[in-house]
């Protein structure tokens, strides 16, 4: 996720963008299946009845999945091909063993929001969240929008990825969740690196996830990668406590309705020794002239631009340790660890 404007960020650069194509929801990406190594499998020797897509008449394989219910956080039971590949999840049905709610994939992403499957109720989020659900903004994000971040000190995706990989060194080989992944710019880099057993590209925006899928289809190196697309709320992450090795949040924290709730959730799902790495825009830094600071104070209607001290305070208050950060102009990359 990213931002549209800020007092210290120039308007979107004048670039010539291609016409936004129709975002198809038809499944076209069908890579080979591979069992995700962190899944546990339960073999049922008798008939199992699970309603709505999980019904069986013969011996079946029901898996306790890496995902959990966003309502009660109980692990989900999965009927279908194992693994984190997009095609495997698309062909699977998920049921919470606690509250019995069903979850299914749509447009090649798995919807694990609390409101998933509701027919009559729809929930409107703050303007900064709704902005990124727009098809136009989702289309422009990697086609000029994010390139404009350099004017505020962001070093660029390649350098950001390189430093993040250094921070994640002890988490390599495990499960990485890229929260607020947007169109999957970093999710795809993490998946292509081959450093992780699986990568979950997670965002609240349906259109960002569709864009991510469109990019994945165009990259042959991702056709066999363990990468899954999941729609979820960063304040209700659909993973069991202590089950994730690494969490990345690129240019995201300032977009969250409640950064404190989000970081508390990230802390909950991280295993002991797991790493959280994030980047965001700072409200101001220690070098910002004092006369300018009042004009950059937080507004309840705007983005949650924080200071270096506030970000560290949030991380440590949720129990994370070994906090460190790097700043450049209004850009900060920070990391912390679950003890």
Short mmCIF file of the C-alpha atoms (twelve columns), coordinates in Angstrom:
data_MODEL
# 
_entry.id   MODEL 
# 
loop_
_atom_site.group_PDB 
_atom_site.id 
_atom_site.type_symbol 
_atom_site.label_atom_id 
_atom_site.label_alt_id 
_atom_site.label_comp_id 
_atom_site.label_asym_id 
_atom_site.label_seq_id 
_atom_site.Cartn_x 
_atom_site.Cartn_y 
_atom_site.Cartn_z 
_atom_site.pdbx_PDB_model_num 
ATOM 1   C CA . UNK A 1   0.000   0.000   0.000   1 
ATOM 2   C CA . UNK A 2   1.113   3.531   -0.521  1 
ATOM 3   C CA . UNK A 3   -0.013  7.110   -0.377  1 
ATOM 4   C CA . UNK A 4   -1.587  9.627   -2.692  1 
ATOM 5   C CA . UNK A 5   -0.178  12.856  -1.385  1 
ATOM 6   C CA . UNK A 6   1.493   14.455  1.595   1 
ATOM 7   C CA . UNK A 7   2.827   17.866  2.542   1 
ATOM 8   C CA . UNK A 8   6.358   16.765  1.756   1 
ATOM 9   C CA . UNK A 9   5.645   14.579  -1.287  1 
ATOM 10  C CA . UNK A 10  5.394   16.007  -4.772  1 
ATOM 11  C CA . UNK A 11  2.313   15.196  -6.877  1 
ATOM 12  C CA . UNK A 12  2.270   12.106  -9.014  1 
ATOM 13  C CA . UNK A 13  4.917   12.437  -11.662 1 
ATOM 14  C CA . UNK A 14  3.756   13.354  -15.125 1 
ATOM 15  C CA . UNK A 15  4.088   10.071  -16.952 1 
ATOM 16  C CA . UNK A 16  2.285   8.552   -19.856 1 
ATOM 17  C CA . UNK A 17  0.307   5.574   -18.703 1 
ATOM 18  C CA . UNK A 18  -1.247  2.879   -20.790 1 
ATOM 19  C CA . UNK A 19  -4.950  2.410   -20.781 1 
ATOM 20  C CA . UNK A 20  -6.071  0.300   -17.849 1 
ATOM 21  C CA . UNK A 21  -7.069  -3.143  -19.230 1 
ATOM 22  C CA . UNK A 22  -10.081 -5.104  -18.102 1 
ATOM 23  C CA . UNK A 23  -9.157  -7.074  -15.003 1 
ATOM 24  C CA . UNK A 24  -10.309 -10.578 -15.759 1 
ATOM 25  C CA . UNK A 25  -11.403 -12.858 -12.950 1 
ATOM 26  C CA . UNK A 26  -11.047 -16.054 -14.975 1 
ATOM 27  C CA . UNK A 27  -8.406  -18.472 -13.715 1 
ATOM 28  C CA . UNK A 28  -5.556  -18.767 -16.231 1 
ATOM 29  C CA . UNK A 29  -2.487  -19.420 -14.079 1 
ATOM 30  C CA . UNK A 30  -2.282  -23.121 -13.233 1 
ATOM 31  C CA . UNK A 31  1.218   -24.070 -12.045 1 
ATOM 32  C CA . UNK A 32  2.170   -27.549 -10.897 1 
ATOM 33  C CA . UNK A 33  1.184   -28.496 -7.358  1 
ATOM 34  C CA . UNK A 34  3.683   -28.883 -4.540  1 
ATOM 35  C CA . UNK A 35  3.001   -29.698 -0.912  1 
ATOM 36  C CA . UNK A 36  3.842   -26.770 1.354   1 
ATOM 37  C CA . UNK A 37  6.239   -28.130 3.906   1 
ATOM 38  C CA . UNK A 38  4.741   -26.511 7.003   1 
ATOM 39  C CA . UNK A 39  1.301   -28.083 6.534   1 
ATOM 40  C CA . UNK A 40  0.143   -30.943 8.649   1 
ATOM 41  C CA . UNK A 41  -2.059  -33.600 7.072   1 
ATOM 42  C CA . UNK A 42  -4.778  -35.736 8.618   1 
ATOM 43  C CA . UNK A 43  -5.933  -38.818 6.743   1 
ATOM 44  C CA . UNK A 44  -9.575  -39.676 7.255   1 
ATOM 45  C CA . UNK A 45  -10.207 -43.413 6.905   1 
ATOM 46  C CA . UNK A 46  -13.976 -43.081 6.834   1 
ATOM 47  C CA . UNK A 47  -16.451 -40.827 5.083   1 
ATOM 48  C CA . UNK A 48  -16.190 -37.191 6.143   1 
ATOM 49  C CA . UNK A 49  -19.007 -34.698 5.701   1 
ATOM 50  C CA . UNK A 50  -18.090 -31.019 5.745   1 
ATOM 51  C CA . UNK A 51  -20.863 -29.229 3.763   1 
ATOM 52  C CA . UNK A 52  -20.512 -26.799 0.841   1 
ATOM 53  C CA . UNK A 53  -17.564 -28.105 -1.118  1 
ATOM 54  C CA . UNK A 54  -15.993 -30.252 1.604   1 
ATOM 55  C CA . UNK A 55  -18.350 -33.250 1.214   1 
ATOM 56  C CA . UNK A 56  -16.816 -36.671 0.537   1 
ATOM 57  C CA . UNK A 57  -18.073 -40.209 -0.036  1 
ATOM 58  C CA . UNK A 58  -14.801 -42.081 -0.116  1 
ATOM 59  C CA . UNK A 59  -11.513 -41.866 1.728   1 
ATOM 60  C CA . UNK A 60  -10.338 -38.250 1.646   1 
ATOM 61  C CA . UNK A 61  -7.407  -36.117 2.717   1 
ATOM 62  C CA . UNK A 62  -8.373  -33.189 4.971   1 
ATOM 63  C CA . UNK A 63  -5.514  -30.820 5.810   1 
ATOM 64  C CA . UNK A 64  -5.072  -28.525 8.769   1 
ATOM 65  C CA . UNK A 65  -3.908  -25.462 6.884   1 
ATOM 66  C CA . UNK A 66  -1.356  -22.707 7.482   1 
ATOM 67  C CA . UNK A 67  -4.270  -20.232 7.482   1 
ATOM 68  C CA . UNK A 68  -6.640  -19.577 10.364  1 
ATOM 69  C CA . UNK A 69  -10.124 -18.109 10.678  1 
ATOM 70  C CA . UNK A 70  -10.117 -14.287 11.011  1 
ATOM 71  C CA . UNK A 71  -13.042 -14.538 13.432  1 
ATOM 72  C CA . UNK A 72  -11.869 -17.067 16.014  1 
ATOM 73  C CA . UNK A 73  -8.282  -17.711 14.814  1 
ATOM 74  C CA . UNK A 74  -8.850  -21.474 14.796  1 
ATOM 75  C CA . UNK A 75  -6.862  -23.281 12.057  1 
ATOM 76  C CA . UNK A 76  -8.762  -23.843 8.824   1 
ATOM 77  C CA . UNK A 77  -9.480  -27.289 7.452   1 
ATOM 78  C CA . UNK A 78  -8.768  -27.526 3.759   1 
ATOM 79  C CA . UNK A 79  -10.196 -29.837 1.124   1 
ATOM 80  C CA . UNK A 80  -8.231  -29.740 -2.098  1 
ATOM 81  C CA . UNK A 81  -4.663  -29.719 -3.420  1 
ATOM 82  C CA . UNK A 82  -2.059  -28.864 -0.763  1 
ATOM 83  C CA . UNK A 83  0.469   -26.052 -0.977  1 
ATOM 84  C CA . UNK A 84  0.619   -22.286 -1.322  1 
ATOM 85  C CA . UNK A 85  0.464   -22.178 -5.103  1 
ATOM 86  C CA . UNK A 86  -2.295  -20.000 -6.502  1 
ATOM 87  C CA . UNK A 87  -3.908  -22.836 -8.455  1 
ATOM 88  C CA . UNK A 88  -3.917  -25.129 -5.405  1 
ATOM 89  C CA . UNK A 89  -5.714  -22.549 -3.281  1 
ATOM 90  C CA . UNK A 90  -8.128  -21.724 -6.103  1 
ATOM 91  C CA . UNK A 91  -9.180  -25.375 -6.286  1 
ATOM 92  C CA . UNK A 92  -9.548  -25.753 -2.506  1 
ATOM 93  C CA . UNK A 93  -12.330 -25.117 -0.020  1 
ATOM 94  C CA . UNK A 94  -11.636 -23.954 3.518   1 
ATOM 95  C CA . UNK A 95  -13.679 -24.389 6.678   1 
ATOM 96  C CA . UNK A 96  -13.060 -23.144 10.194  1 
ATOM 97  C CA . UNK A 97  -13.147 -26.005 12.669  1 
ATOM 98  C CA . UNK A 98  -14.159 -23.542 15.406  1 
ATOM 99  C CA . UNK A 99  -17.029 -21.407 14.062  1 
ATOM 100 C CA . UNK A 100 -17.764 -23.563 10.963  1 
ATOM 101 C CA . UNK A 101 -17.525 -20.636 8.549   1 
ATOM 102 C CA . UNK A 102 -16.509 -21.405 4.973   1 
ATOM 103 C CA . UNK A 103 -13.942 -19.483 2.929   1 
ATOM 104 C CA . UNK A 104 -13.181 -19.798 -0.764  1 
ATOM 105 C CA . UNK A 105 -10.983 -18.246 -3.409  1 
ATOM 106 C CA . UNK A 106 -12.199 -15.593 -5.816  1 
ATOM 107 C CA . UNK A 107 -10.375 -14.124 -8.795  1 
ATOM 108 C CA . UNK A 108 -7.411  -16.323 -7.787  1 
ATOM 109 C CA . UNK A 109 -7.114  -14.852 -4.288  1 
ATOM 110 C CA . UNK A 110 -8.416  -16.321 -1.034  1 
ATOM 111 C CA . UNK A 111 -10.752 -13.988 0.869   1 
ATOM 112 C CA . UNK A 112 -10.046 -14.311 4.591   1 
ATOM 113 C CA . UNK A 113 -11.755 -11.145 5.815   1 
ATOM 114 C CA . UNK A 114 -14.425 -11.228 8.517   1 
ATOM 115 C CA . UNK A 115 -16.969 -10.074 5.923   1 
ATOM 116 C CA . UNK A 116 -16.059 -12.801 3.424   1 
ATOM 117 C CA . UNK A 117 -19.156 -14.339 1.854   1 
ATOM 118 C CA . UNK A 118 -21.630 -11.807 3.270   1 
ATOM 119 C CA . UNK A 119 -24.431 -10.896 0.867   1 
ATOM 120 C CA . UNK A 120 -26.168 -7.909  2.420   1 
ATOM 121 C CA . UNK A 121 -23.571 -6.180  4.582   1 
ATOM 122 C CA . UNK A 122 -20.700 -4.183  3.143   1 
ATOM 123 C CA . UNK A 123 -18.135 -2.267  5.152   1 
ATOM 124 C CA . UNK A 124 -16.671 1.078   4.135   1 
ATOM 125 C CA . UNK A 125 -13.148 1.748   5.352   1 
ATOM 126 C CA . UNK A 126 -11.392 5.106   5.885   1 
ATOM 127 C CA . UNK A 127 -10.702 7.106   2.730   1 
ATOM 128 C CA . UNK A 128 -7.009  6.211   2.672   1 
ATOM 129 C CA . UNK A 129 -7.949  2.518   2.649   1 
ATOM 130 C CA . UNK A 130 -10.720 2.851   0.079   1 
ATOM 131 C CA . UNK A 131 -8.363  4.771   -2.231  1 
ATOM 132 C CA . UNK A 132 -6.276  1.666   -2.837  1 
ATOM 133 C CA . UNK A 133 -9.318  -0.453  -3.610  1 
ATOM 134 C CA . UNK A 134 -9.777  1.644   -6.740  1 
ATOM 135 C CA . UNK A 135 -9.009  -0.162  -10.023 1 
ATOM 136 C CA . UNK A 136 -7.255  2.945   -11.365 1 
ATOM 137 C CA . UNK A 137 -4.937  3.411   -8.377  1 
ATOM 138 C CA . UNK A 138 -4.171  -0.319  -8.341  1 
ATOM 139 C CA . UNK A 139 -3.281  -0.168  -12.040 1 
ATOM 140 C CA . UNK A 140 -1.051  2.897   -11.620 1 
ATOM 141 C CA . UNK A 141 0.784   1.735   -8.507  1 
ATOM 142 C CA . UNK A 142 3.729   0.110   -10.326 1 
ATOM 143 C CA . UNK A 143 3.288   2.245   -13.443 1 
ATOM 144 C CA . UNK A 144 4.457   5.573   -12.083 1 
ATOM 145 C CA . UNK A 145 2.874   5.961   -8.633  1 
ATOM 146 C CA . UNK A 146 5.550   4.288   -6.522  1 
ATOM 147 C CA . UNK A 147 8.431   5.647   -8.587  1 
ATOM 148 C CA . UNK A 148 7.498   9.055   -7.200  1 
ATOM 149 C CA . UNK A 149 8.500   7.924   -3.689  1 
ATOM 150 C CA . UNK A 150 12.146  8.632   -4.510  1 
ATOM 151 C CA . UNK A 151 11.414  12.321  -4.025  1 
ATOM 152 C CA . UNK A 152 10.824  11.617  -0.332  1 
ATOM 153 C CA . UNK A 153 13.956  9.535   0.168   1 
ATOM 154 C CA . UNK A 154 12.886  6.008   -0.764  1 
ATOM 155 C CA . UNK A 155 15.968  4.378   -2.343  1 
ATOM 156 C CA . UNK A 156 13.949  2.291   -4.816  1 
ATOM 157 C CA . UNK A 157 12.519  -1.263  -4.748  1 
ATOM 158 C CA . UNK A 158 15.783  -3.049  -5.540  1 
ATOM 159 C CA . UNK A 159 17.699  -1.442  -2.675  1 
ATOM 160 C CA . UNK A 160 14.754  -1.753  -0.288  1 
ATOM 161 C CA . UNK A 161 14.523  -5.447  -1.125  1 
ATOM 162 C CA . UNK A 162 18.262  -5.969  -0.654  1 
ATOM 163 C CA . UNK A 163 18.250  -4.441  2.828   1 
ATOM 164 C CA . UNK A 164 15.069  -6.311  3.796   1 
ATOM 165 C CA . UNK A 165 16.720  -9.583  2.783   1 
ATOM 166 C CA . UNK A 166 19.634  -8.777  5.090   1 
ATOM 167 C CA . UNK A 167 17.235  -8.191  7.974   1 
ATOM 168 C CA . UNK A 168 15.401  -11.452 7.179   1 
ATOM 169 C CA . UNK A 169 18.582  -13.551 7.082   1 
ATOM 170 C CA . UNK A 170 17.648  -15.576 10.170  1 
ATOM 171 C CA . UNK A 171 14.094  -16.125 8.866   1 
ATOM 172 C CA . UNK A 172 15.041  -17.574 5.494   1 
ATOM 173 C CA . UNK A 173 13.612  -21.013 4.819   1 
ATOM 174 C CA . UNK A 174 10.403  -20.134 6.644   1 
ATOM 175 C CA . UNK A 175 7.037   -18.577 5.810   1 
ATOM 176 C CA . UNK A 176 7.016   -14.880 4.868   1 
ATOM 177 C CA . UNK A 177 3.871   -12.741 4.871   1 
ATOM 178 C CA . UNK A 178 3.954   -9.502  2.862   1 
ATOM 179 C CA . UNK A 179 1.176   -7.478  4.521   1 
ATOM 180 C CA . UNK A 180 -0.407  -4.589  2.608   1 
ATOM 181 C CA . UNK A 181 1.457   -5.941  -0.394  1 
ATOM 182 C CA . UNK A 182 -0.295  -3.692  -2.919  1 
ATOM 183 C CA . UNK A 183 0.262   -5.062  -6.410  1 
ATOM 184 C CA . UNK A 184 2.828   -7.506  -5.061  1 
ATOM 185 C CA . UNK A 185 5.997   -5.606  -5.976  1 
ATOM 186 C CA . UNK A 186 7.952   -7.085  -3.060  1 
ATOM 187 C CA . UNK A 187 5.925   -10.295 -2.738  1 
ATOM 188 C CA . UNK A 188 7.146   -11.316 -6.174  1 
ATOM 189 C CA . UNK A 189 10.737  -10.433 -5.335  1 
ATOM 190 C CA . UNK A 190 10.605  -12.512 -2.150  1 
ATOM 191 C CA . UNK A 191 9.059   -15.445 -4.022  1 
ATOM 192 C CA . UNK A 192 11.593  -15.301 -6.877  1 
ATOM 193 C CA . UNK A 193 14.499  -15.195 -4.432  1 
ATOM 194 C CA . UNK A 194 13.795  -18.809 -3.400  1 
ATOM 195 C CA . UNK A 195 14.729  -17.851 0.173   1 
ATOM 196 C CA . UNK A 196 11.412  -18.870 1.744   1 
ATOM 197 C CA . UNK A 197 9.302   -22.001 1.911   1 
ATOM 198 C CA . UNK A 198 6.293   -19.874 1.050   1 
ATOM 199 C CA . UNK A 199 5.251   -16.267 0.495   1 
ATOM 200 C CA . UNK A 200 1.782   -14.878 1.217   1 
ATOM 201 C CA . UNK A 201 0.923   -11.674 -0.644  1 
ATOM 202 C CA . UNK A 202 -1.743  -10.144 1.593   1 
ATOM 203 C CA . UNK A 203 -3.793  -7.008  1.053   1 
ATOM 204 C CA . UNK A 204 -7.264  -5.634  1.820   1 
ATOM 205 C CA . UNK A 205 -7.688  -4.321  -1.734  1 
ATOM 206 C CA . UNK A 206 -9.280  -6.751  -4.160  1 
ATOM 207 C CA . UNK A 207 -7.971  -4.825  -7.157  1 
ATOM 208 C CA . UNK A 208 -4.408  -4.743  -5.848  1 
ATOM 209 C CA . UNK A 209 -4.503  -8.536  -5.577  1 
ATOM 210 C CA . UNK A 210 -5.882  -8.810  -9.119  1 
ATOM 211 C CA . UNK A 211 -3.015  -6.655  -10.340 1 
ATOM 212 C CA . UNK A 212 -0.580  -8.869  -8.440  1 
ATOM 213 C CA . UNK A 213 -2.034  -11.924 -10.169 1 
ATOM 214 C CA . UNK A 214 -1.713  -10.258 -13.575 1 
ATOM 215 C CA . UNK A 215 1.981   -9.554  -12.905 1 
ATOM 216 C CA . UNK A 216 2.556   -13.125 -11.692 1 
ATOM 217 C CA . UNK A 217 1.086   -14.533 -14.917 1 
ATOM 218 C CA . UNK A 218 3.684   -12.621 -16.918 1 
ATOM 219 C CA . UNK A 219 6.705   -13.982 -15.012 1 
ATOM 220 C CA . UNK A 220 7.779   -17.520 -15.908 1 
ATOM 221 C CA . UNK A 221 10.007  -17.736 -12.829 1 
ATOM 222 C CA . UNK A 222 6.927   -17.504 -10.602 1 
ATOM 223 C CA . UNK A 223 5.049   -20.347 -12.290 1 
ATOM 224 C CA . UNK A 224 6.503   -22.861 -9.817  1 
ATOM 225 C CA . UNK A 225 6.861   -20.558 -6.811  1 
ATOM 226 C CA . UNK A 226 5.016   -21.047 -3.523  1 
ATOM 227 C CA . UNK A 227 3.176   -17.736 -3.523  1 
ATOM 228 C CA . UNK A 228 -0.421  -17.265 -2.408  1 
ATOM 229 C CA . UNK A 229 -2.723  -14.253 -2.757  1 
ATOM 230 C CA . UNK A 230 -4.874  -13.534 0.298   1 
ATOM 231 C CA . UNK A 231 -7.341  -10.762 1.044   1 
ATOM 232 C CA . UNK A 232 -7.273  -9.905  4.741   1 
ATOM 233 C CA . UNK A 233 -7.383  -7.076  7.251   1 
ATOM 234 C CA . UNK A 234 -3.999  -6.260  8.790   1 
ATOM 235 C CA . UNK A 235 -5.804  -5.887  12.126  1 
ATOM 236 C CA . UNK A 236 -7.201  -9.476  11.883  1 
ATOM 237 C CA . UNK A 237 -4.428  -11.499 10.301  1 
ATOM 238 C CA . UNK A 238 -5.626  -15.010 9.356   1 
ATOM 239 C CA . UNK A 239 -2.746  -17.012 10.823  1 
ATOM 240 C CA . UNK A 240 -2.359  -18.986 14.065  1 
ATOM 241 C CA . UNK A 241 -0.323  -17.321 16.792  1 
ATOM 242 C CA . UNK A 242 3.407   -17.926 16.507  1 
ATOM 243 C CA . UNK A 243 3.210   -19.492 13.036  1 
ATOM 244 C CA . UNK A 244 4.969   -16.985 10.747  1 
ATOM 245 C CA . UNK A 245 8.730   -16.541 10.339  1 
ATOM 246 C CA . UNK A 246 8.847   -13.107 8.706   1 
ATOM 247 C CA . UNK A 247 6.483   -10.190 8.072   1 
ATOM 248 C CA . UNK A 248 7.181   -7.423  5.572   1 
ATOM 249 C CA . UNK A 249 5.194   -4.190  5.223   1 
ATOM 250 C CA . UNK A 250 6.470   -1.958  2.430   1 
ATOM 251 C CA . UNK A 251 5.261   1.664   2.399   1 
ATOM 252 C CA . UNK A 252 2.255   0.569   4.400   1 
ATOM 253 C CA . UNK A 253 2.164   1.627   8.050   1 
ATOM 254 C CA . UNK A 254 0.932   5.161   7.313   1 
ATOM 255 C CA . UNK A 255 -2.098  3.701   5.475   1 
ATOM 256 C CA . UNK A 256 -3.337  1.519   8.345   1 
ATOM 257 C CA . UNK A 257 -6.437  2.731   10.222  1 
ATOM 258 C CA . UNK A 258 -4.796  1.650   13.497  1 
ATOM 259 C CA . UNK A 259 -1.026  1.089   13.372  1 
ATOM 260 C CA . UNK A 260 -1.039  -0.089  17.004  1 
ATOM 261 C CA . UNK A 261 -3.602  -2.834  16.337  1 
ATOM 262 C CA . UNK A 262 -1.770  -3.885  13.182  1 
ATOM 263 C CA . UNK A 263 1.632   -4.171  14.851  1 
ATOM 264 C CA . UNK A 264 0.058   -6.048  17.759  1 
ATOM 265 C CA . UNK A 265 -1.366  -8.539  15.237  1 
ATOM 266 C CA . UNK A 266 1.987   -8.867  13.492  1 
ATOM 267 C CA . UNK A 267 3.593   -9.585  16.860  1 
ATOM 268 C CA . UNK A 268 0.949   -12.226 17.594  1 
ATOM 269 C CA . UNK A 269 1.522   -14.251 14.417  1 
ATOM 270 C CA . UNK A 270 5.337   -14.099 14.497  1 
ATOM 271 C CA . UNK A 271 7.139   -17.086 15.959  1 
ATOM 272 C CA . UNK A 272 9.890   -16.615 18.522  1 
ATOM 273 C CA . UNK A 273 12.847  -15.175 16.634  1 
ATOM 274 C CA . UNK A 274 10.640  -14.025 13.752  1 
ATOM 275 C CA . UNK A 275 11.389  -10.679 12.107  1 
ATOM 276 C CA . UNK A 276 9.188   -7.718  11.204  1 
ATOM 277 C CA . UNK A 277 10.534  -5.316  8.570   1 
ATOM 278 C CA . UNK A 278 8.663   -2.235  7.414   1 
ATOM 279 C CA . UNK A 279 9.059   1.000   5.490   1 
ATOM 280 C CA . UNK A 280 6.956   4.134   5.678   1 
ATOM 281 C CA . UNK A 281 6.957   7.919   5.386   1 
ATOM 282 C CA . UNK A 282 7.957   9.877   8.484   1 
ATOM 283 C CA . UNK A 283 5.992   12.883  9.669   1 
ATOM 284 C CA . UNK A 284 9.293   14.612  10.327  1 
ATOM 285 C CA . UNK A 285 12.806  13.677  11.420  1 
ATOM 286 C CA . UNK A 286 15.300  15.037  13.918  1 
ATOM 287 C CA . UNK A 287 16.732  17.238  11.154  1 
ATOM 288 C CA . UNK A 288 13.376  18.825  10.248  1 
ATOM 289 C CA . UNK A 289 13.347  22.526  11.224  1 
ATOM 290 C CA . UNK A 290 11.155  23.149  14.255  1 
ATOM 291 C CA . UNK A 291 9.171   25.825  12.451  1 
ATOM 292 C CA . UNK A 292 7.933   23.255  9.892   1 
ATOM 293 C CA . UNK A 293 6.955   20.535  12.372  1 
ATOM 294 C CA . UNK A 294 3.564   22.004  13.406  1 
ATOM 295 C CA . UNK A 295 2.451   21.819  9.760   1 
ATOM 296 C CA . UNK A 296 3.186   18.100  9.704   1 
ATOM 297 C CA . UNK A 297 1.284   17.070  12.802  1 
ATOM 298 C CA . UNK A 298 -1.099  14.152  12.448  1 
ATOM 299 C CA . UNK A 299 -4.599  14.817  11.199  1 
ATOM 300 C CA . UNK A 300 -7.484  12.464  12.107  1 
ATOM 301 C CA . UNK A 301 -8.640  12.615  8.482   1 
ATOM 302 C CA . UNK A 302 -5.243  12.000  6.893   1 
ATOM 303 C CA . UNK A 303 -2.541  9.358   6.871   1 
ATOM 304 C CA . UNK A 304 -0.875  8.071   10.034  1 
ATOM 305 C CA . UNK A 305 2.532   9.649   9.477   1 
ATOM 306 C CA . UNK A 306 4.583   8.811   12.550  1 
ATOM 307 C CA . UNK A 307 7.974   9.872   13.879  1 
ATOM 308 C CA . UNK A 308 10.972  7.606   14.407  1 
ATOM 309 C CA . UNK A 309 10.311  7.625   18.153  1 
ATOM 310 C CA . UNK A 310 6.639   6.720   17.751  1 
ATOM 311 C CA . UNK A 311 7.397   3.738   15.500  1 
ATOM 312 C CA . UNK A 312 9.959   2.375   17.944  1 
ATOM 313 C CA . UNK A 313 7.554   2.926   20.824  1 
ATOM 314 C CA . UNK A 314 4.813   1.005   19.004  1 
ATOM 315 C CA . UNK A 315 7.094   -1.942  18.267  1 
ATOM 316 C CA . UNK A 316 8.511   -2.227  21.768  1 
ATOM 317 C CA . UNK A 317 5.106   -1.741  23.418  1 
ATOM 318 C CA . UNK A 318 3.784   -4.842  21.623  1 
ATOM 319 C CA . UNK A 319 6.709   -6.920  22.881  1 
ATOM 320 C CA . UNK A 320 9.091   -6.737  19.920  1 
ATOM 321 C CA . UNK A 321 12.808  -6.376  20.657  1 
ATOM 322 C CA . UNK A 322 16.098  -5.564  18.895  1 
ATOM 323 C CA . UNK A 323 14.562  -2.583  17.131  1 
ATOM 324 C CA . UNK A 324 16.734  -0.751  14.609  1 
ATOM 325 C CA . UNK A 325 16.100  1.629   11.727  1 
ATOM 326 C CA . UNK A 326 17.600  3.506   8.799   1 
ATOM 327 C CA . UNK A 327 16.314  6.887   7.635   1 
ATOM 328 C CA . UNK A 328 16.767  9.094   4.603   1 
ATOM 329 C CA . UNK A 329 14.783  12.317  4.263   1 
ATOM 330 C CA . UNK A 330 11.183  11.280  5.043   1 
ATOM 331 C CA . UNK A 331 11.871  7.560   4.477   1 
ATOM 332 C CA . UNK A 332 12.438  4.996   7.210   1 
ATOM 333 C CA . UNK A 333 13.119  1.269   7.107   1 
ATOM 334 C CA . UNK A 334 12.824  -0.386  10.491  1 
ATOM 335 C CA . UNK A 335 13.054  -3.911  11.879  1 
ATOM 336 C CA . UNK A 336 12.205  -5.627  15.138  1 
ATOM 337 C CA . UNK A 337 12.176  -9.204  16.428  1 
ATOM 338 C CA . UNK A 338 9.756   -11.404 18.346  1 
ATOM 339 C CA . UNK A 339 11.575  -12.582 21.501  1 
# 
